Amino acid sequence: MELVEKPYAKAFIAYASKRPEVLCLSADLTSSCEVDRFRDQYPRQFLSCGMAEQNMLSFAAGLAMEGFRPFIHTFGVFLYRRPLDQLINSIAYPNRKVRLMGFLPGITTPGGVTHQAIDDIAILRAVPNMTLLETGDATEVETVLPVADAVDGPVYVRVLRGQVPRLFSTPFRFNDIRCVREGRDVLIVTAGITTEEAMRATAALEAKGLSVRHLHVGTLKPFNREQFLDHLASVRLGVISLENHTIVGGLGSILAELMADAGVGRPLVRLGLKDTFAHGASKPYLMTKYGLDAMALVRAAEKLAGQALGITQDELLAVRLEAVHSASKAEAL
């Protein structure tokens, strides 16, 4: 599997450097959000706002009123918890074209509870006018900028950083669900980093004779109801969601709401954080501990199928090994 080094850093320079109306805002996490090279090369388009996210969001709303297109860069958790009032009243309510680029989504940081955006989808999809996007691989990180910038209103994007695997050959498309694998027994729906885990699990399940249909979701709000329900109608056993987020209010909740609204009575298994905070540790460790990995998906599929398939961890070892800490950021923040 190809690993791409800092795809966002290159993509943002390529996109913003050709558009002087695009402004890069940062809250003292410039290098951590991979826009330090842009700052150095295009200082007239860069604004350092300090550790003052509430002020930064209101400032960005004012810039948007004046015709600029502000892209805010910080960790996802700092975009919606403390500054939620500014996000709602200065950006969402007046429908300003502010792009909120949230790094370290879910448990992709060892920083513990204070740095983990595990409830951002639940909170922000309840805010009117908000659009929610999530990147799942290097290709989507490279191509999400024009998609987000084309939205007529505020956008929150879950962005992957550092070494990012390339899973897809086609660009991010707004409100289009990717069908990663066709199948007729079980439907698996994933987003973000869980898609890579699902790709490992589906190969093992298929080898044992269980046919799996796998969908990857990049646009969480709006959500393509028709595409999802069409795929659900094509499988016989039910659906499993796997998300880098609490199961309360995230991808699994979206699917449950769509199924209930459509009157579809099918089994649904939701995998993700079970209404709990996650402690700080490496991403692979946390994904295993909290059941966000390929083995959790296998067990859920076995439950739906009503049979044990005998798949072991050794069979899922087509696993990308990665260091807990990068050389450039020993604390991984």
N, C-alpha and C positions, 0 to 999 in steps of 0.2 A: 504493500500500500504506500502510495506517495505521501510524504509529509511536506507541507509547504510552510516555510518559515515566515512568520508575520505577514500573512496575506493582507490584513487590513491596512498596514502601514503603506504598502505599495499602492493599494487600491485608492486610498484616500488622497494620496499625492496626485495620482493620475486624474482623479475626478475633480478635486477642489482647485488644483492649480490652473485649470482651464476656465474656472468660473469665479471671477473676483467677487461676486455677490455672496459666495459661500464663505462663512466665517467659522473658524475652528475655536471652540471655547473649551477650556480645561480648568479643572479644580484641583490643582496640585498633584494630578496623577497623569501627567503628560506622557512620560515614557512608559508608564504602566498601561496606558491606553494606546501606545504605539503611534503617537502623533508628534513625537519629538523631532523627527527628521523634517516633518512638514513645518513645524515651528521654526526650525533653523533655516529652511530654504525659502519660506514665504511668511516672514514675520508680520507683514502688513495685514495678513488674513488670520492672525493668531491672537487670541485674547486670553490672558491668564487671570482667572477670576478668584484664585485662592480657595481656601477651604471654607467656602461660603455658598453652599449649593442653593440655599433659598434665594439669595440675592442673584445668583447666576441664572436661575430659571426665569425670574422676573426680568432681568436684564435681557435675556434672549428673546423674551416676548416683545420687549420694546424694539429690539433690532429687527424682528420680523415685521413689526408694524411699519418700519421705515424701508422695507423692501429687501433687507438682507435675508439670507437663508442660514441661520445659525445651526451648527451641528455641535451639540454638547457631548463632551467625552468625560466619563467617569465610570466608576463601578456601578452596576445596575442598582444595587441596594441604596446608593446615595442619591438616586434620581427620583425615588418615589416614597421613601419613608419620611425623613425629616421635611423635605420640601413638598409634601403632597398638597398642602394648601396653595402654594404658589403654582404648582403644576395645574391644579384644577382651575383656579380663579384667573391666573395670568395667561395660561397657555390653552388649556382644553376648552374652557367656556367661551372665550373669544375665537377659538379655532385657529390659533396662530400656527404658521408653518415652521415649527421648531422640531428638529430631529434629535431625539434623545438616544445616544448610543451607549447602551449599558453593557459593560464588560463584566466578566466573571459571573455569568448567570448560574443560579442554583448552587450546586456543591462543587463547582469548578475552581474553588479557592480553598486552600487549607486554613484560611483566616478565621474560621469559626463563625458563630452566629452573627456577629456584627458585620461580616462581609458577605454573607450568603444571601443572595436574592432568591429565596425559595417561595415567596408569595407574591411576586411582582405581577404575574399574569392574572392571578385572582383579583388583585386590587385594581390594576389598571384597566382590565377589560370591563370593569364596572363603571368606568369614567366615560361619559358620552364624548363623542368626537375622536376618541383615541383609536389609533391603528396599532396593532401589535404584530411584529415580525420576529422570527427567530432563525438564526443561521445554523446549519447542521454540518457544514464542511467548508473546505477552503474555497471551492467554487462559489458557494453562496456568500461567503464573506467578501469575495472579490467583486461580486455582482449585485450586492444588495443596495449599494449607495444610490444608483439612479432609480431603483424601485422605490426606496424610501422618499427620495426627493421629489418624486412625481405625485405623491399623495397631497391632496389639498386639505391640509390640517396637520395636527401633531402626530408624530410617529415615535414609538418606542421600539428599539431593536435590541435583541439579545445577541451580542457579538462574541465570537470566539477569538482568542488571541494566541500568540506564541506559535508553536508547531501544531498545525491543524491538518488532519487527514483530508485527502481529496477523495470523495465518494462519488461525486456526480460529474458528468461531462457537459451538462446543459445549465444555463444560468438560472438564477433565482427569478421566478415568475410570480407576480402578485396574485394572491388568492387562487393559486392552482396547486392542488394536492398531487405530489409525485407518487406514482405507482412504482415502487421499487421492485416488487415481485408479484406475479400473478399466482393465485391459488384458489382453492375451492372449499377448504375445511375451516380454517381459522383466519380472522382478519386481525392484523397487528398494526396499530397506529402509533407513530413515534414523532418526536420533534427534537431538534438540537442534538446534543451528544448521545442521546439514547438510540438514535438511528444506527450508529455504528454497532452498538451492542445487538440490536435487532438483526442486522445483517449477518452477524456471527450465529445467532440463534436460529434464524430461518434456514440457513444452510444445513445445520445439524438436524433440525426437525424434518426437513425434506428428505434427508438421507434415511430417516427412520420411517418414511412413508406418510408423514402428515403434511398435507398440502397447505401452504401458508400464503396468504395475500398480505403484502406489507405496504403501508402508506407512510410517506414522510410529509409532515405538515410544516410549511414555512410561514404561512399567514394564519395567525391565531385569531385575529379580529380585523376585518370580518372573517367568517369561517365559511368555506364552501360546503354548504349543507347538502346540495344535490350530489356532488361528487362522492361525499362520504356515504350517503344513504344508498347510492347505486352500488358502491363497492360492498357495503354490508349485505345487500340483497344477494350478492354473488357467492357468499359463503354459507355453510350449513350449520356451524357450531356456535359461533358468537365472535365477540371482539375483545381484544386486550389493548389497553393503552399503557404506554410507558413514557414517563416524563421526568425531567430534571427539575422537580418542583413538588410542592405538597399536592396530594391528590385532592385537596379541598380547593375547588375553584379553578383548577388548571385544565389541561387537555382532557383528562378523563371526565371532568365535570362538564366540559363543553359537549363531549360526545353523549353523555347521559342526558343532558338537556335536549339535544337534537333528537335523540331516540324517543324521549318522552313526548316531545312536541309532535313528532310524526306518528306517535302511537305504535312504535316498533317494540315489541316485547321480545328482545333477544338477550342472552347472557352477556354481561359486560364485566370484565375484570380490570380494575384500575391499579396500576403499579406506579409507585413514586414514594415520596416521603409520606409516612402514615401519620399526619397531624402531629409532627414532632420537629423540634429543632435538631440540626445535625452538628456534631462537634467538629473541630478542625482536624483534618488529616488529608492524605493524598486523595486525588480523584478516584483512582481505581479502588482504593480501600473503602472509601465512602460509598461508591456505587455497589460494591458487594455487600457491605454492612447493612445498607438500607434497601436492598432489593431493587436496584436500578440497573442490573447487569443482564448479560445474556442468559445466565443460569436461572434468574428469576423469571424471565420470559419463558424458558423451557418448562419450568414447573407450572406456570400458569396455563400454558398450552396443553400440558398433560392433564391438568384439572378439567379444562374444557372438553378434551377428547375422552376423558374418563378412563385413561389408561396410562401406565408408566412406560416410557419409551426407553429407559435405561441410558439416557445421555449423561455423560460424566463431564467433569471439568476438563479432563484431558482432551476430550473431543472438541472443546471450545477454545483450545489453546492457539488458534489462529489469531493471537492477540498481539496488538501493537504494544510493545514495552516502551514506557516513557519514564523519564526521571521525575521524581517528585518536585525537585527544584531545578530551575534553569541556572546556568552559570552566571548569567547577567543579573538575576534577581534571586539571591540566596533565600530570601524570605518568601518568595513566590507571590509578592503583592505588587 
